[in-house]
């Protein structure tokens, strides 16, 4: 019967924790761009869910249709958030070997 090596397991867990911390720091610096309305509205955000910039093409600004502009901004934010989540999940999965872990 093979002996269970607790120290080896602890070293691996510590190494994984360090790698997860490193990846989380990288994700804070990774910027994605969400777009809506064929690029009329753009949102830049980090993979740590920090919105950095919003760009709105003046052609899409219609005082008679503020709701459309609000919808486009919301869609661009959602697009950026989805991209950020996809990148974050992929990078963390690389670290954890596919084991689902709370971040």
Jmol script that loads the backbone (N, CA, C; Angstrom):
load data "model"
ATOM      1  N   UNK A   1       0.846  -1.185   0.000  1.00  0.00           N
ATOM      2  CA  UNK A   1       0.000   0.000   0.000  1.00  0.00           C
ATOM      3  C   UNK A   1       0.889   1.246   0.000  1.00  0.00           C
ATOM      4  N   UNK A   2       0.588   2.199  -0.871  1.00  0.00           N
ATOM      5  CA  UNK A   2       1.388   3.407  -0.991  1.00  0.00           C
ATOM      6  C   UNK A   2       1.144   4.321   0.206  1.00  0.00           C
ATOM      7  N   UNK A   3       2.223   4.949   0.653  1.00  0.00           N
ATOM      8  CA  UNK A   3       2.139   5.867   1.776  1.00  0.00           C
ATOM      9  C   UNK A   3       1.667   7.242   1.290  1.00  0.00           C
ATOM     10  N   UNK A   4       0.751   7.825   2.004  1.00  0.00           N
ATOM     11  CA  UNK A   4       0.221   9.142   1.672  1.00  0.00           C
ATOM     12  C   UNK A   4       1.217  10.191   2.153  1.00  0.00           C
ATOM     13  N   UNK A   5       1.715  11.022   1.259  1.00  0.00           N
ATOM     14  CA  UNK A   5       2.731  12.020   1.584  1.00  0.00           C
ATOM     15  C   UNK A   5       2.073  13.383   1.802  1.00  0.00           C
ATOM     16  N   UNK A   6       1.791  13.686   3.074  1.00  0.00           N
ATOM     17  CA  UNK A   6       1.122  14.932   3.436  1.00  0.00           C
ATOM     18  C   UNK A   6       1.995  16.133   3.093  1.00  0.00           C
ATOM     19  N   UNK A   7       3.286  16.032   3.337  1.00  0.00           N
ATOM     20  CA  UNK A   7       4.183  17.153   3.061  1.00  0.00           C
ATOM     21  C   UNK A   7       4.209  17.482   1.576  1.00  0.00           C
ATOM     22  N   UNK A   8       4.221  16.484   0.742  1.00  0.00           N
ATOM     23  CA  UNK A   8       4.210  16.702  -0.700  1.00  0.00           C
ATOM     24  C   UNK A   8       2.907  17.371  -1.123  1.00  0.00           C
ATOM     25  N   UNK A   9       1.811  16.920  -0.563  1.00  0.00           N
ATOM     26  CA  UNK A   9       0.518  17.508  -0.869  1.00  0.00           C
ATOM     27  C   UNK A   9       0.475  18.975  -0.433  1.00  0.00           C
ATOM     28  N   UNK A  10       1.014  19.264   0.718  1.00  0.00           N
ATOM     29  CA  UNK A  10       1.044  20.639   1.220  1.00  0.00           C
ATOM     30  C   UNK A  10       1.918  21.527   0.327  1.00  0.00           C
ATOM     31  N   UNK A  11       3.049  21.006  -0.141  1.00  0.00           N
ATOM     32  CA  UNK A  11       3.914  21.772  -1.037  1.00  0.00           C
ATOM     33  C   UNK A  11       3.177  22.080  -2.344  1.00  0.00           C
ATOM     34  N   UNK A  12       2.465  21.098  -2.870  1.00  0.00           N
ATOM     35  CA  UNK A  12       1.714  21.296  -4.105  1.00  0.00           C
ATOM     36  C   UNK A  12       0.605  22.328  -3.907  1.00  0.00           C
ATOM     37  N   UNK A  13      -0.081  22.259  -2.781  1.00  0.00           N
ATOM     38  CA  UNK A  13      -1.154  23.216  -2.489  1.00  0.00           C
ATOM     39  C   UNK A  13      -0.587  24.627  -2.357  1.00  0.00           C
ATOM     40  N   UNK A  14       0.566  24.752  -1.693  1.00  0.00           N
ATOM     41  CA  UNK A  14       1.206  26.054  -1.525  1.00  0.00           C
ATOM     42  C   UNK A  14       1.645  26.605  -2.883  1.00  0.00           C
ATOM     43  N   UNK A  15       2.194  25.744  -3.722  1.00  0.00           N
ATOM     44  CA  UNK A  15       2.621  26.160  -5.054  1.00  0.00           C
ATOM     45  C   UNK A  15       1.412  26.624  -5.869  1.00  0.00           C
ATOM     46  N   UNK A  16       0.293  25.885  -5.800  1.00  0.00           N
ATOM     47  CA  UNK A  16      -0.916  26.251  -6.529  1.00  0.00           C
ATOM     48  C   UNK A  16      -1.449  27.582  -6.029  1.00  0.00           C
ATOM     49  N   UNK A  17      -1.419  27.797  -4.725  1.00  0.00           N
ATOM     50  CA  UNK A  17      -1.906  29.053  -4.151  1.00  0.00           C
ATOM     51  C   UNK A  17      -1.070  30.220  -4.668  1.00  0.00           C
ATOM     52  N   UNK A  18       0.242  30.047  -4.716  1.00  0.00           N
ATOM     53  CA  UNK A  18       1.119  31.099  -5.233  1.00  0.00           C
ATOM     54  C   UNK A  18       0.854  31.385  -6.696  1.00  0.00           C
ATOM     55  N   UNK A  19       0.629  30.339  -7.470  1.00  0.00           N
ATOM     56  CA  UNK A  19       0.339  30.500  -8.885  1.00  0.00           C
ATOM     57  C   UNK A  19      -1.005  31.203  -9.077  1.00  0.00           C
ATOM     58  N   UNK A  20      -1.999  30.862  -8.260  1.00  0.00           N
ATOM     59  CA  UNK A  20      -3.305  31.505  -8.355  1.00  0.00           C
ATOM     60  C   UNK A  20      -3.186  32.999  -8.034  1.00  0.00           C
ATOM     61  N   UNK A  21      -2.404  33.341  -7.043  1.00  0.00           N
ATOM     62  CA  UNK A  21      -2.194  34.745  -6.684  1.00  0.00           C
ATOM     63  C   UNK A  21      -1.533  35.489  -7.836  1.00  0.00           C
ATOM     64  N   UNK A  22      -0.536  34.864  -8.473  1.00  0.00           N
ATOM     65  CA  UNK A  22       0.157  35.485  -9.604  1.00  0.00           C
ATOM     66  C   UNK A  22      -0.816  35.722 -10.760  1.00  0.00           C
ATOM     67  N   UNK A  23      -1.632  34.729 -11.066  1.00  0.00           N
ATOM     68  CA  UNK A  23      -2.592  34.849 -12.163  1.00  0.00           C
ATOM     69  C   UNK A  23      -3.630  35.931 -11.849  1.00  0.00           C
ATOM     70  N   UNK A  24      -4.101  35.988 -10.609  1.00  0.00           N
ATOM     71  CA  UNK A  24      -5.073  37.020 -10.229  1.00  0.00           C
ATOM     72  C   UNK A  24      -4.483  38.418 -10.427  1.00  0.00           C
ATOM     73  N   UNK A  25      -3.210  38.595 -10.116  1.00  0.00           N
ATOM     74  CA  UNK A  25      -2.550  39.883 -10.327  1.00  0.00           C
ATOM     75  C   UNK A  25      -2.459  40.202 -11.818  1.00  0.00           C
ATOM     76  N   UNK A  26      -2.146  39.190 -12.638  1.00  0.00           N
ATOM     77  CA  UNK A  26      -2.104  39.391 -14.085  1.00  0.00           C
ATOM     78  C   UNK A  26      -3.478  39.784 -14.617  1.00  0.00           C
ATOM     79  N   UNK A  27      -4.518  39.141 -14.097  1.00  0.00           N
ATOM     80  CA  UNK A  27      -5.872  39.426 -14.561  1.00  0.00           C
ATOM     81  C   UNK A  27      -6.293  40.861 -14.233  1.00  0.00           C
ATOM     82  N   UNK A  28      -5.773  41.401 -13.150  1.00  0.00           N
ATOM     83  CA  UNK A  28      -6.071  42.792 -12.800  1.00  0.00           C
ATOM     84  C   UNK A  28      -5.539  43.750 -13.858  1.00  0.00           C
ATOM     85  N   UNK A  29      -4.487  43.326 -14.580  1.00  0.00           N
ATOM     86  CA  UNK A  29      -3.875  44.169 -15.598  1.00  0.00           C
ATOM     87  C   UNK A  29      -4.361  43.850 -17.009  1.00  0.00           C
ATOM     88  N   UNK A  30      -5.064  42.730 -17.175  1.00  0.00           N
ATOM     89  CA  UNK A  30      -5.546  42.321 -18.492  1.00  0.00           C
ATOM     90  C   UNK A  30      -6.812  43.095 -18.826  1.00  0.00           C
ATOM     91  N   UNK A  31      -6.791  43.797 -19.961  1.00  0.00           N
ATOM     92  CA  UNK A  31      -7.911  44.642 -20.367  1.00  0.00           C
ATOM     93  C   UNK A  31      -8.627  44.005 -21.557  1.00  0.00           C
ATOM     94  N   UNK A  32      -9.946  43.968 -21.477  1.00  0.00           N
ATOM     95  CA  UNK A  32     -10.789  43.502 -22.582  1.00  0.00           C
ATOM     96  C   UNK A  32     -11.637  44.675 -23.057  1.00  0.00           C
ATOM     97  N   UNK A  33     -12.171  44.545 -24.282  1.00  0.00           N
ATOM     98  CA  UNK A  33     -13.031  45.597 -24.807  1.00  0.00           C
ATOM     99  C   UNK A  33     -14.360  45.005 -25.232  1.00  0.00           C
ATOM    100  N   UNK A  34     -15.415  45.475 -24.600  1.00  0.00           N
ATOM    101  CA  UNK A  34     -16.759  45.080 -24.986  1.00  0.00           C
ATOM    102  C   UNK A  34     -17.314  46.100 -25.957  1.00  0.00           C
ATOM    103  N   UNK A  35     -18.050  45.620 -26.945  1.00  0.00           N
ATOM    104  CA  UNK A  35     -18.613  46.531 -27.943  1.00  0.00           C
ATOM    105  C   UNK A  35     -20.100  46.271 -28.132  1.00  0.00           C
ATOM    106  N   UNK A  36     -20.785  47.294 -28.605  1.00  0.00           N
ATOM    107  CA  UNK A  36     -22.213  47.177 -28.923  1.00  0.00           C
ATOM    108  C   UNK A  36     -22.524  48.155 -30.055  1.00  0.00           C
ATOM    109  N   UNK A  37     -23.600  47.881 -30.753  1.00  0.00           N
ATOM    110  CA  UNK A  37     -24.017  48.770 -31.828  1.00  0.00           C
ATOM    111  C   UNK A  37     -23.005  48.846 -32.951  1.00  0.00           C
ATOM    112  N   UNK A  38     -22.388  47.711 -33.277  1.00  0.00           N
ATOM    113  CA  UNK A  38     -21.413  47.703 -34.362  1.00  0.00           C
ATOM    114  C   UNK A  38     -20.187  48.546 -34.058  1.00  0.00           C
ATOM    115  N   UNK A  39     -19.829  48.663 -32.781  1.00  0.00           N
ATOM    116  CA  UNK A  39     -18.654  49.429 -32.377  1.00  0.00           C
ATOM    117  C   UNK A  39     -18.963  50.877 -32.025  1.00  0.00           C
ATOM    118  N   UNK A  40     -20.232  51.224 -32.018  1.00  0.00           N
ATOM    119  CA  UNK A  40     -20.600  52.604 -31.681  1.00  0.00           C
ATOM    120  C   UNK A  40     -20.374  52.902 -30.199  1.00  0.00           C
ATOM    121  N   UNK A  41     -20.474  51.865 -29.372  1.00  0.00           N
ATOM    122  CA  UNK A  41     -20.210  52.001 -27.938  1.00  0.00           C
ATOM    123  C   UNK A  41     -19.172  50.947 -27.573  1.00  0.00           C
ATOM    124  N   UNK A  42     -18.116  51.384 -26.887  1.00  0.00           N
ATOM    125  CA  UNK A  42     -17.049  50.478 -26.466  1.00  0.00           C
ATOM    126  C   UNK A  42     -16.773  50.684 -24.980  1.00  0.00           C
ATOM    127  N   UNK A  43     -16.512  49.565 -24.305  1.00  0.00           N
ATOM    128  CA  UNK A  43     -16.183  49.611 -22.883  1.00  0.00           C
ATOM    129  C   UNK A  43     -14.902  48.821 -22.674  1.00  0.00           C
ATOM    130  N   UNK A  44     -13.927  49.447 -22.035  1.00  0.00           N
ATOM    131  CA  UNK A  44     -12.701  48.746 -21.663  1.00  0.00           C
ATOM    132  C   UNK A  44     -12.767  48.433 -20.178  1.00  0.00           C
ATOM    133  N   UNK A  45     -12.476  47.181 -19.845  1.00  0.00           N
ATOM    134  CA  UNK A  45     -12.514  46.736 -18.451  1.00  0.00           C
ATOM    135  C   UNK A  45     -11.412  45.712 -18.233  1.00  0.00           C
ATOM    136  N   UNK A  46     -10.998  45.589 -16.978  1.00  0.00           N
ATOM    137  CA  UNK A  46     -10.008  44.577 -16.642  1.00  0.00           C
ATOM    138  C   UNK A  46     -10.718  43.253 -16.361  1.00  0.00           C
ATOM    139  N   UNK A  47      -9.937  42.200 -16.304  1.00  0.00           N
ATOM    140  CA  UNK A  47     -10.492  40.892 -15.957  1.00  0.00           C
ATOM    141  C   UNK A  47     -10.780  40.790 -14.460  1.00  0.00           C
ATOM    142  N   UNK A  48     -10.546  41.885 -13.736  1.00  0.00           N
ATOM    143  CA  UNK A  48     -10.925  41.972 -12.328  1.00  0.00           C
ATOM    144  C   UNK A  48     -12.186  42.826 -12.192  1.00  0.00           C
ATOM    145  N   UNK A  49     -12.905  42.985 -13.308  1.00  0.00           N
ATOM    146  CA  UNK A  49     -14.187  43.707 -13.348  1.00  0.00           C
ATOM    147  C   UNK A  49     -14.085  45.184 -12.986  1.00  0.00           C
ATOM    148  N   UNK A  50     -13.010  45.816 -13.385  1.00  0.00           N
ATOM    149  CA  UNK A  50     -12.847  47.259 -13.192  1.00  0.00           C
ATOM    150  C   UNK A  50     -13.027  47.934 -14.547  1.00  0.00           C
ATOM    151  N   UNK A  51     -14.087  48.729 -14.689  1.00  0.00           N
ATOM    152  CA  UNK A  51     -14.311  49.455 -15.936  1.00  0.00           C
ATOM    153  C   UNK A  51     -13.298  50.587 -16.011  1.00  0.00           C
ATOM    154  N   UNK A  52     -12.553  50.622 -17.102  1.00  0.00           N
ATOM    155  CA  UNK A  52     -11.498  51.628 -17.260  1.00  0.00           C
ATOM    156  C   UNK A  52     -11.917  52.778 -18.166  1.00  0.00           C
ATOM    157  N   UNK A  53     -12.730  52.490 -19.187  1.00  0.00           N
ATOM    158  CA  UNK A  53     -13.097  53.548 -20.128  1.00  0.00           C
ATOM    159  C   UNK A  53     -14.377  53.182 -20.867  1.00  0.00           C
ATOM    160  N   UNK A  54     -15.123  54.205 -21.241  1.00  0.00           N
ATOM    161  CA  UNK A  54     -16.307  54.049 -22.082  1.00  0.00           C
ATOM    162  C   UNK A  54     -16.158  55.035 -23.233  1.00  0.00           C
ATOM    163  N   UNK A  55     -16.348  54.524 -24.442  1.00  0.00           N
ATOM    164  CA  UNK A  55     -16.258  55.356 -25.633  1.00  0.00           C
ATOM    165  C   UNK A  55     -17.589  55.296 -26.373  1.00  0.00           C
ATOM    166  N   UNK A  56     -18.142  56.461 -26.678  1.00  0.00           N
ATOM    167  CA  UNK A  56     -19.432  56.536 -27.360  1.00  0.00           C
ATOM    168  C   UNK A  56     -19.260  57.390 -28.619  1.00  0.00           C
ATOM    169  N   UNK A  57     -19.571  56.801 -29.749  1.00  0.00           N
ATOM    170  CA  UNK A  57     -19.528  57.535 -31.005  1.00  0.00           C
ATOM    171  C   UNK A  57     -20.659  58.568 -30.995  1.00  0.00           C
ATOM    172  N   UNK A  58     -20.359  59.830 -31.272  1.00  0.00           N
ATOM    173  CA  UNK A  58     -21.388  60.879 -31.232  1.00  0.00           C
ATOM    174  C   UNK A  58     -22.594  60.589 -32.131  1.00  0.00           C
ATOM    175  N   UNK A  59     -22.401  59.808 -33.178  1.00  0.00           N
ATOM    176  CA  UNK A  59     -23.506  59.509 -34.087  1.00  0.00           C
ATOM    177  C   UNK A  59     -24.630  58.726 -33.400  1.00  0.00           C
ATOM    178  N   UNK A  60     -24.305  58.013 -32.316  1.00  0.00           N
ATOM    179  CA  UNK A  60     -25.304  57.189 -31.646  1.00  0.00           C
ATOM    180  C   UNK A  60     -26.076  57.978 -30.580  1.00  0.00           C
ATOM    181  N   UNK A  61     -25.646  59.194 -30.315  1.00  0.00           N
ATOM    182  CA  UNK A  61     -26.303  60.015 -29.296  1.00  0.00           C
ATOM    183  C   UNK A  61     -27.500  60.730 -29.926  1.00  0.00           C
ATOM    184  N   UNK A  62     -28.681  60.316 -29.503  1.00  0.00           N
ATOM    185  CA  UNK A  62     -29.927  60.905 -29.993  1.00  0.00           C
ATOM    186  C   UNK A  62     -30.742  61.317 -28.768  1.00  0.00           C
ATOM    187  N   UNK A  63     -30.876  62.615 -28.531  1.00  0.00           N
ATOM    188  CA  UNK A  63     -31.636  63.070 -27.355  1.00  0.00           C
ATOM    189  C   UNK A  63     -33.073  62.551 -27.322  1.00  0.00           C
ATOM    190  N   UNK A  64     -33.586  62.172 -28.467  1.00  0.00           N
ATOM    191  CA  UNK A  64     -34.944  61.646 -28.544  1.00  0.00           C
ATOM    192  C   UNK A  64     -35.018  60.163 -28.199  1.00  0.00           C
ATOM    193  N   UNK A  65     -33.846  59.505 -28.128  1.00  0.00           N
ATOM    194  CA  UNK A  65     -33.825  58.054 -27.877  1.00  0.00           C
ATOM    195  C   UNK A  65     -32.711  57.694 -26.899  1.00  0.00           C
ATOM    196  N   UNK A  66     -32.799  58.241 -25.704  1.00  0.00           N
ATOM    197  CA  UNK A  66     -31.797  57.992 -24.664  1.00  0.00           C
ATOM    198  C   UNK A  66     -31.779  56.508 -24.277  1.00  0.00           C
ATOM    199  N   UNK A  67     -32.924  55.857 -24.326  1.00  0.00           N
ATOM    200  CA  UNK A  67     -33.000  54.443 -23.947  1.00  0.00           C
ATOM    201  C   UNK A  67     -32.107  53.571 -24.827  1.00  0.00           C
ATOM    202  N   UNK A  68     -32.032  53.887 -26.119  1.00  0.00           N
ATOM    203  CA  UNK A  68     -31.170  53.104 -27.001  1.00  0.00           C
ATOM    204  C   UNK A  68     -29.710  53.224 -26.567  1.00  0.00           C
ATOM    205  N   UNK A  69     -29.282  54.425 -26.246  1.00  0.00           N
ATOM    206  CA  UNK A  69     -27.907  54.636 -25.793  1.00  0.00           C
ATOM    207  C   UNK A  69     -27.655  53.886 -24.490  1.00  0.00           C
ATOM    208  N   UNK A  70     -28.605  53.940 -23.577  1.00  0.00           N
ATOM    209  CA  UNK A  70     -28.462  53.199 -22.320  1.00  0.00           C
ATOM    210  C   UNK A  70     -28.336  51.703 -22.583  1.00  0.00           C
ATOM    211  N   UNK A  71     -29.163  51.189 -23.493  1.00  0.00           N
ATOM    212  CA  UNK A  71     -29.101  49.763 -23.837  1.00  0.00           C
ATOM    213  C   UNK A  71     -27.754  49.394 -24.439  1.00  0.00           C
ATOM    214  N   UNK A  72     -27.234  50.252 -25.322  1.00  0.00           N
ATOM    215  CA  UNK A  72     -25.940  49.971 -25.951  1.00  0.00           C
ATOM    216  C   UNK A  72     -24.813  49.967 -24.918  1.00  0.00           C
ATOM    217  N   UNK A  73     -24.856  50.901 -23.982  1.00  0.00           N
ATOM    218  CA  UNK A  73     -23.835  50.941 -22.924  1.00  0.00           C
ATOM    219  C   UNK A  73     -23.917  49.668 -22.089  1.00  0.00           C
ATOM    220  N   UNK A  74     -25.116  49.295 -21.715  1.00  0.00           N
ATOM    221  CA  UNK A  74     -25.303  48.071 -20.931  1.00  0.00           C
ATOM    222  C   UNK A  74     -24.793  46.847 -21.686  1.00  0.00           C
ATOM    223  N   UNK A  75     -25.107  46.736 -22.969  1.00  0.00           N
ATOM    224  CA  UNK A  75     -24.650  45.599 -23.775  1.00  0.00           C
ATOM    225  C   UNK A  75     -23.126  45.558 -23.881  1.00  0.00           C
ATOM    226  N   UNK A  76     -22.512  46.723 -24.038  1.00  0.00           N
ATOM    227  CA  UNK A  76     -21.047  46.769 -24.126  1.00  0.00           C
ATOM    228  C   UNK A  76     -20.405  46.349 -22.805  1.00  0.00           C
ATOM    229  N   UNK A  77     -20.985  46.771 -21.695  1.00  0.00           N
ATOM    230  CA  UNK A  77     -20.475  46.370 -20.374  1.00  0.00           C
ATOM    231  C   UNK A  77     -20.632  44.862 -20.195  1.00  0.00           C
ATOM    232  N   UNK A  78     -21.782  44.332 -20.579  1.00  0.00           N
ATOM    233  CA  UNK A  78     -22.007  42.890 -20.458  1.00  0.00           C
ATOM    234  C   UNK A  78     -21.042  42.103 -21.344  1.00  0.00           C
ATOM    235  N   UNK A  79     -20.767  42.612 -22.536  1.00  0.00           N
ATOM    236  CA  UNK A  79     -19.819  41.958 -23.438  1.00  0.00           C
ATOM    237  C   UNK A  79     -18.424  41.935 -22.816  1.00  0.00           C
ATOM    238  N   UNK A  80     -17.997  43.058 -22.260  1.00  0.00           N
ATOM    239  CA  UNK A  80     -16.684  43.115 -21.610  1.00  0.00           C
ATOM    240  C   UNK A  80     -16.639  42.174 -20.414  1.00  0.00           C
ATOM    241  N   UNK A  81     -17.697  42.140 -19.621  1.00  0.00           N
ATOM    242  CA  UNK A  81     -17.739  41.266 -18.442  1.00  0.00           C
ATOM    243  C   UNK A  81     -17.667  39.789 -18.845  1.00  0.00           C
ATOM    244  N   UNK A  82     -18.353  39.412 -19.925  1.00  0.00           N
ATOM    245  CA  UNK A  82     -18.313  38.026 -20.391  1.00  0.00           C
ATOM    246  C   UNK A  82     -16.911  37.657 -20.858  1.00  0.00           C
ATOM    247  N   UNK A  83     -16.294  38.545 -21.620  1.00  0.00           N
ATOM    248  CA  UNK A  83     -14.921  38.288 -22.072  1.00  0.00           C
ATOM    249  C   UNK A  83     -13.971  38.139 -20.889  1.00  0.00           C
ATOM    250  N   UNK A  84     -14.107  39.032 -19.920  1.00  0.00           N
ATOM    251  CA  UNK A  84     -13.243  38.984 -18.735  1.00  0.00           C
ATOM    252  C   UNK A  84     -13.453  37.685 -17.967  1.00  0.00           C
ATOM    253  N   UNK A  85     -14.704  37.270 -17.807  1.00  0.00           N
ATOM    254  CA  UNK A  85     -14.994  36.022 -17.087  1.00  0.00           C
ATOM    255  C   UNK A  85     -14.431  34.821 -17.833  1.00  0.00           C
ATOM    256  N   UNK A  86     -14.566  34.809 -19.158  1.00  0.00           N
ATOM    257  CA  UNK A  86     -14.028  33.702 -19.949  1.00  0.00           C
ATOM    258  C   UNK A  86     -12.514  33.593 -19.793  1.00  0.00           C
ATOM    259  N   UNK A  87     -11.833  34.729 -19.876  1.00  0.00           N
ATOM    260  CA  UNK A  87     -10.372  34.730 -19.722  1.00  0.00           C
ATOM    261  C   UNK A  87      -9.994  34.297 -18.314  1.00  0.00           C
ATOM    262  N   UNK A  88     -10.666  34.841 -17.308  1.00  0.00           N
ATOM    263  CA  UNK A  88     -10.358  34.497 -15.918  1.00  0.00           C
ATOM    264  C   UNK A  88     -10.571  33.010 -15.659  1.00  0.00           C
ATOM    265  N   UNK A  89     -11.696  32.482 -16.120  1.00  0.00           N
ATOM    266  CA  UNK A  89     -11.981  31.055 -15.914  1.00  0.00           C
ATOM    267  C   UNK A  89     -10.952  30.172 -16.607  1.00  0.00           C
ATOM    268  N   UNK A  90     -10.588  30.541 -17.833  1.00  0.00           N
ATOM    269  CA  UNK A  90      -9.592  29.756 -18.563  1.00  0.00           C
ATOM    270  C   UNK A  90      -8.231  29.776 -17.857  1.00  0.00           C
ATOM    271  N   UNK A  91      -7.798  30.967 -17.422  1.00  0.00           N
ATOM    272  CA  UNK A  91      -6.487  31.082 -16.768  1.00  0.00           C
ATOM    273  C   UNK A  91      -6.462  30.339 -15.429  1.00  0.00           C
ATOM    274  N   UNK A  92      -7.534  30.464 -14.643  1.00  0.00           N
ATOM    275  CA  UNK A  92      -7.582  29.773 -13.356  1.00  0.00           C
ATOM    276  C   UNK A  92      -7.680  28.262 -13.549  1.00  0.00           C
ATOM    277  N   UNK A  93      -8.384  27.840 -14.577  1.00  0.00           N
ATOM    278  CA  UNK A  93      -8.487  26.412 -14.862  1.00  0.00           C
ATOM    279  C   UNK A  93      -7.117  25.830 -15.206  1.00  0.00           C
ATOM    280  N   UNK A  94      -6.286  26.635 -15.896  1.00  0.00           N
ATOM    281  CA  UNK A  94      -4.924  26.194 -16.205  1.00  0.00           C
ATOM    282  C   UNK A  94      -4.129  25.950 -14.923  1.00  0.00           C
ATOM    283  N   UNK A  95      -4.351  26.808 -13.940  1.00  0.00           N
ATOM    284  CA  UNK A  95      -3.617  26.701 -12.664  1.00  0.00           C
ATOM    285  C   UNK A  95      -4.125  25.519 -11.838  1.00  0.00           C
ATOM    286  N   UNK A  96      -5.432  25.356 -11.787  1.00  0.00           N
ATOM    287  CA  UNK A  96      -6.020  24.351 -10.890  1.00  0.00           C
ATOM    288  C   UNK A  96      -6.204  22.993 -11.557  1.00  0.00           C
ATOM    289  N   UNK A  97      -5.861  22.894 -12.832  1.00  0.00           N
ATOM    290  CA  UNK A  97      -6.039  21.631 -13.543  1.00  0.00           C
ATOM    291  C   UNK A  97      -7.495  21.308 -13.755  1.00  0.00           C
ATOM    292  N   UNK A  98      -8.340  22.327 -13.823  1.00  0.00           N
ATOM    293  CA  UNK A  98      -9.757  22.133 -14.083  1.00  0.00           C
ATOM    294  C   UNK A  98     -10.607  21.960 -12.843  1.00  0.00           C
ATOM    295  N   UNK A  99      -9.986  21.924 -11.676  1.00  0.00           N
ATOM    296  CA  UNK A  99     -10.730  21.804 -10.418  1.00  0.00           C
ATOM    297  C   UNK A  99     -11.414  23.131 -10.157  1.00  0.00           C
ATOM    298  N   UNK A 100     -12.729  23.114  -9.952  1.00  0.00           N
ATOM    299  CA  UNK A 100     -13.476  24.350  -9.673  1.00  0.00           C
ATOM    300  C   UNK A 100     -13.151  24.816  -8.255  1.00  0.00           C
ATOM    301  N   UNK A 101     -12.687  26.070  -8.169  1.00  0.00           N
ATOM    302  CA  UNK A 101     -12.326  26.632  -6.874  1.00  0.00           C
ATOM    303  C   UNK A 101     -12.963  28.015  -6.760  1.00  0.00           C
ATOM    304  N   UNK A 102     -13.371  28.394  -5.548  1.00  0.00           N
ATOM    305  CA  UNK A 102     -13.891  29.759  -5.371  1.00  0.00           C
ATOM    306  C   UNK A 102     -12.742  30.750  -5.467  1.00  0.00           C
ATOM    307  N   UNK A 103     -12.985  31.870  -6.151  1.00  0.00           N
ATOM    308  CA  UNK A 103     -11.936  32.874  -6.302  1.00  0.00           C
ATOM    309  C   UNK A 103     -12.310  34.084  -5.524  1.00  0.00           C
TER     310      UNK A 103
END
end "model"
wireframe off; spacefill off
backbone 0.3
color backbone group
